[in-house]
Amino acid sequence: MYIDLIIKIKNAQRAEKEIMKTRYSKMDKAVVDVLEKKGFVKNSEVKGKGYKKYIEMNVMGRKKIQGLKIVSKPSVKQYTGYREIRSVKSGYGTLVLSTPKGIVTGSEAKKLGVGGQRLFEIW
């Protein structure tokens, strides 16, 4: 689940680890790709075969995770249209959404004109 992944990344950055490994899922890989675009993760790579796949990433990117707010939890999911998407921390943060076009940031969702499930905010 993406919640476990971003908490692991945040803890690895705080412990000043360079390389981190975590289990592979398509959703986790999509979240890592978004974090890589935003500079929180330097590079990521899928390794292994079959059910032994894992994601290896360099967590010391340009930015460190200062804060995190998980919006949708497994028990309560929050959805939004693209017109209701607002900036996070006056533009210093990023909203990550799960849309029909894949896992994207809030600004990309506005450009694509799609809404979706609000996953988390990160800054």
C-alpha positions as CSV (number, residue, x, y, z in Angstrom):
1,M,0.0,0.0,0.0
2,Y,1.2,3.5,-0.8
3,I,0.9,4.7,2.8
4,D,3.5,2.2,4.0
5,L,5.8,3.2,1.1
6,I,5.8,6.9,1.7
7,I,6.3,6.4,5.5
8,K,9.3,4.2,4.7
9,I,10.8,6.8,2.4
10,K,10.3,9.5,5.0
11,N,12.0,7.4,7.7
12,A,14.9,6.4,5.4
13,Q,15.5,10.1,4.7
14,R,15.4,11.0,8.3
15,A,17.9,8.2,9.1
16,E,20.1,9.5,6.2
17,K,20.0,6.2,4.3
18,E,20.9,6.4,0.7
19,I,19.5,3.2,-0.8
20,M,16.1,1.7,0.2
21,K,14.4,-1.4,-0.9
22,T,10.7,-2.1,-0.7
23,R,8.2,-4.6,-2.2
24,Y,6.9,-4.1,-5.7
25,S,3.4,-3.3,-6.8
26,K,2.2,-1.3,-9.8
27,M,0.7,1.4,-7.6
28,D,3.8,1.7,-5.5
29,K,5.9,2.1,-8.6
30,A,3.6,4.8,-9.9
31,V,3.8,6.7,-6.6
32,V,7.7,6.4,-6.6
33,D,7.7,7.7,-10.2
34,V,5.7,10.8,-9.1
35,L,8.0,11.4,-6.1
36,E,11.0,11.0,-8.5
37,K,9.5,13.7,-10.8
38,K,9.1,16.0,-7.8
39,G,12.6,15.5,-6.5
40,F,11.9,13.5,-3.3
41,V,13.6,10.4,-4.7
42,K,16.7,10.4,-7.0
43,N,16.3,7.3,-9.0
44,S,14.3,4.0,-8.8
45,E,14.6,0.6,-10.4
46,V,12.5,-2.6,-10.4
47,K,14.6,-5.7,-9.7
48,G,13.9,-9.3,-9.3
49,K,11.5,-11.7,-11.1
50,G,8.0,-12.9,-10.5
51,Y,6.8,-12.7,-7.0
52,K,10.3,-11.7,-5.7
53,K,10.2,-8.3,-7.4
54,Y,11.2,-5.3,-5.4
55,I,11.9,-1.5,-5.9
56,E,15.3,-0.2,-5.2
57,M,15.6,3.6,-4.9
58,N,18.0,6.3,-3.9
59,V,16.0,8.3,-1.3
60,M,18.4,11.2,-1.0
61,G,16.9,13.4,-3.7
62,R,17.0,17.2,-4.2
63,K,14.3,17.6,-1.5
64,K,13.7,16.0,1.8
65,I,10.2,15.2,3.0
66,Q,9.3,17.8,5.6
67,G,5.7,16.9,6.1
68,L,3.1,14.5,5.0
69,K,-0.7,14.3,5.2
70,I,-2.5,11.1,4.2
71,V,-5.9,12.2,2.9
72,S,-7.5,8.9,1.8
73,K,-7.3,6.0,4.1
74,P,-8.5,2.5,3.4
75,S,-11.6,3.1,5.6
76,V,-12.4,6.7,4.3
77,K,-11.7,7.6,0.7
78,Q,-11.9,11.2,-0.5
79,Y,-12.6,12.1,-4.1
80,T,-12.3,15.5,-5.8
81,G,-13.0,17.0,-9.2
82,Y,-10.3,18.9,-11.1
83,R,-12.1,22.2,-10.4
84,E,-11.7,21.7,-6.6
85,I,-8.0,21.0,-6.6
86,R,-6.1,23.7,-4.6
87,S,-2.4,24.3,-4.0
88,V,-0.7,22.6,-1.0
89,K,1.3,24.8,1.4
90,S,0.9,27.9,-1.0
91,G,2.6,26.0,-3.8
92,Y,5.4,24.4,-1.8
93,G,3.7,21.1,-1.5
94,T,2.3,18.5,-3.9
95,L,-1.1,16.8,-3.9
96,V,-1.0,13.2,-5.3
97,L,-4.2,11.8,-6.9
98,S,-5.3,8.5,-8.3
99,T,-7.1,9.2,-11.6
100,P,-8.3,7.3,-14.6
101,K,-5.1,8.6,-16.3
102,G,-2.9,7.0,-13.5
103,I,-1.2,8.4,-10.4
104,V,-0.6,12.1,-11.0
105,T,0.0,15.3,-9.1
106,G,-2.7,17.9,-8.6
107,S,-1.3,20.3,-11.2
108,E,-1.1,17.5,-13.8
109,A,-4.7,16.5,-13.0
110,K,-5.8,20.1,-13.6
111,K,-4.1,20.2,-16.9
112,L,-5.6,16.8,-18.0
113,G,-9.0,17.9,-16.7
114,V,-9.6,14.8,-14.5
115,G,-10.4,14.4,-10.9
116,G,-9.9,11.3,-8.7
117,Q,-9.1,10.0,-5.3
118,R,-6.9,12.2,-3.2
119,L,-4.1,10.0,-1.9
120,F,-1.8,12.3,0.1
121,E,-0.2,15.7,0.3
122,I,3.6,16.0,0.7
123,W,5.9,18.9,1.2
